[in-house]
């Protein structure tokens, strides 16, 4: 497996006119740069499902422009396979190293449909792929067997795992044995019992050094501090990204704590 990594699922900073703010993106990446290995713009912490194509492209372009030598994985949160392919091709043309995306947004999507979804995107680009396993946004969740099947695709190399039911270490080892780097996706699991290849959590926007420390398992003091900050910054709230933005603005890292007012899928 590869070395342990931290990837920041970036919030999307906005200026007073609700446009993506380049100065804020630059400061945000600069503040975390010494501690992390890369960035994932336009994922859920970045309100990715609300971004229209113009804002999505702008956020990815700015991340690429200011990431320096860090890896940039384009988050894609679109409802259909055709849309994900469209955005993945755009990410490839813009210079992203990989993409991360979830299942189609449809309650009741079959497990075979999820496998076919990942295969179609895989075959449509030459980018590496990270699975985003979750259920809150897409309305469905991949079974463990489905994750193993998706892992068989040659360029599927990692997973941000935010399961609704706790994962056990033996499952993680099976995924890793299939060639996936396993990234913890929930703050409350950092520094606890699970061994992983790193983490992809919203807290890294605020405390990247702590998230670096929290890669290791069974660190009681680190885990306790993460739990305290999880409560302080309300990272379990439905609008956790708004609370992250509020704190980043208070620290002078981003210019405003504006969030996108409504979902824009165009």
N, C-alpha and C positions, 0 to 999 in steps of 0.2 A: 504493500500500500504506500501511498505518498506520505510526505511529512504532514503533520497536523497543521490545519489552516483555520484562519478566521476570515469570513467574508461578511461585510456589512450590508444588510438589506436597507439601503439608504432611504431616508425620508425624502420627499420632494419639496425643496424650499421654494417658496413663492415670494414675489415682491409685492409692493403695495397695489399693483395692478393685476395681481393674481397670475402673473407670468412666472415661469421658472427663472429663478434668480441666480445668475452666474456667480456673482461674488459670494453668495451664501454656499453654493456648491463647492467652490474653491476652498473656502474656510472649513467646511465640513470635512472634506477629504484631507486637508492639511492637518486637522486636529487628530484624525485617527491614523494617518499614514504610518507613523513609526511602529504601530502595534498590529497592523492587519496585513493580510495577504491580497485582498481584493475587495471589490464592491459589486453589489447587485442593485442597480437602479430599477425602479418601476415594478418592484415586487409589492406585496401587500402593505408593508410598512411605508412604501412610497405611493400608496393609494393607486396602485397600478390599474385596478379595474375601473377607476374613474378617469384615467388619462385618455384624452383624445390623441389621435396619431401625432399631431403637431407637438403637443407637450411631451408625449412619450419619446419622440425622436429627439427633441431638444434636451431632455434630461439625460438620455443615453449619450448624445454628442458631448455634452458638458462633462459628464463623468469620464468619458474617454479622453477628453482634452486635458483634464486635471488629475488623472489617475497616476501619472508618471509611469513607474515600472510595475504597477499593480495589475493584477488580472481584473478584467471587467466581464461580468456575466450579465447578459441582458435578461431582466425579468419580463415575462410576458403573461398577462392576465386577460385573455380574450375568451369569448364564450364558445367558439367553434374551432374545429381543426383547421378549416380554411383560413380563419383569421390568424391563428397561431403561426401557420406556415408563412403567411404574408409578412408578419412582424419578424419572424425568424430570418427570413431572407433579407429584410431590411437591416436587421442587426448584423448579419454577416457582411453586408455591403458597407456598413459604417465602421466595421473593424472590431466588433466584440469577439472575445475568445470563445464564448459559450453562451447557451441560453438555459434558462430555468423556467419551467411552466407546469401548470397543474392539469387536471382532467378537464374535459368540456364542462361548461356550466349547465348542468341539467340533472335534476334529481332523478334517480332511477337509471342513470347511465350504466350499461352492463360492464362487467369486468373486461370482456372481450373488446368492447368499444374503446375502453381506456388503453388497452394494448395496441389496438389499431391506430389510435390517436398518436401515440408516441412513435410508432413505426412510421406513420405518414410524415411526421415532422422530421424524424431522423433521415428519411430517404430524400427529403426535399432540400436539405442543406448539407454542408460539410462541417458544421459546427459540432463541438462537443455538447452534450446534453446533461443537465441535472434535473432529476425528478423533484417536483415539489409535492409532497404527500400531505394533504390537508383535506378538510371537509367543509369548513365554514364558508369559504367562497364558492367553491364549485358545486356544493350540494351533494357530493359523493366522495367516497374514499376508496383507495385501492386496497384490495386484499393483499395479504403477504404473498400469496402465490402470484398475483398480478405483478407485484414489485419484482419478484424473481424473474418473471417472463420479460418484463421491460428491460431488466438488467442484461438480458442476453443480446440486446442490440449493441453493435460494436462500439459506438461512440457515446453510449450512456455511461457516464463515469462517476456520478455522485448523486446523493439524495439529501435534500433538506427534509427531515422527517418531523412532522407535527401531527402525530396520530391522535385519534380520539381516545384510544385505549393504550395503556402503558406498553412500551416496547421492552422486551427482555434481551439480555446480552446474547443469548444463543441465536436469536433472530438477527441481531446486528452482525454477528460473525458470519452468518449465512449470506447476508447481503454483501459484506466485504469480500467474502470468498468468491462472489460472482463478479468482482472487479469494481464495486461501488465504494467510493469514499462516503462514509456515513457522518452527516452533520446534524447535530442536535438542533431542533427548531424551537424548543420551549425554554425560556429562561429558567423556570423552576427546576429543570433537570440538570442545569450546569453544576459541575463539581460534585455531583451526587454519585450514584453507583455505576452509571453506564460509561464504558470505555468507547471512545469515538475517534473520528478523524478531525474533529473541530466542531465549530458551531456557526450557525447563521441565525442571529437573534437581534431584535430591534434594540436591545440594550447597548449593542456595540456602537450605535450612533452617539451614545452618551459616555459610555465607559469602556472604550476598546481595550485598554490595558487590563481591566478586570476580566473581560471576556477572554483575553489571552491567558490569564492565570487559570481561568475556569475550564480550560481544555482538559486538564487532568481530573480523573475521577477521585472520589472519596477524599475531598478537601472540605472538612467541616466548616472551618472559619470562612473560606471563600464562598461556599454554598450559602452560609448564613447571611453574608453581606449581599449576595445576589438577591436573596429572598427579601431583604430589607429594602433594597432599591426597587425591586419588582413592585412592592407595595407603594413606595414613595412616589414612583413615576407612573403608577396606575397602568402597568403594562398588561394587565389582564382585562382591562376595560375594552369595550367594543371599539372605542375610538382611541386606542393606545397611541397611535401615531400623532394625534393631536396633543397628547400629553408630552410626548417626546419633543415635538416642535416647541411647545411652551417652554420647556426647560432649555432647549438649545437657544432660543431667543433670549432667555434670561442670562445665559452665559455669553451672549454677544456673538455666537457662531453663525446664526442665521438672522436675516433682517426682520422677518415677520413670523408669526405663528399661524398664518392663514392656512386653511385646508381647502381642498376643492369642495365647492358648494354642493355639487350634485354629480351623479354618474354621467359621464360623457363617453359613449362608445364609438363615436364617429372618428 
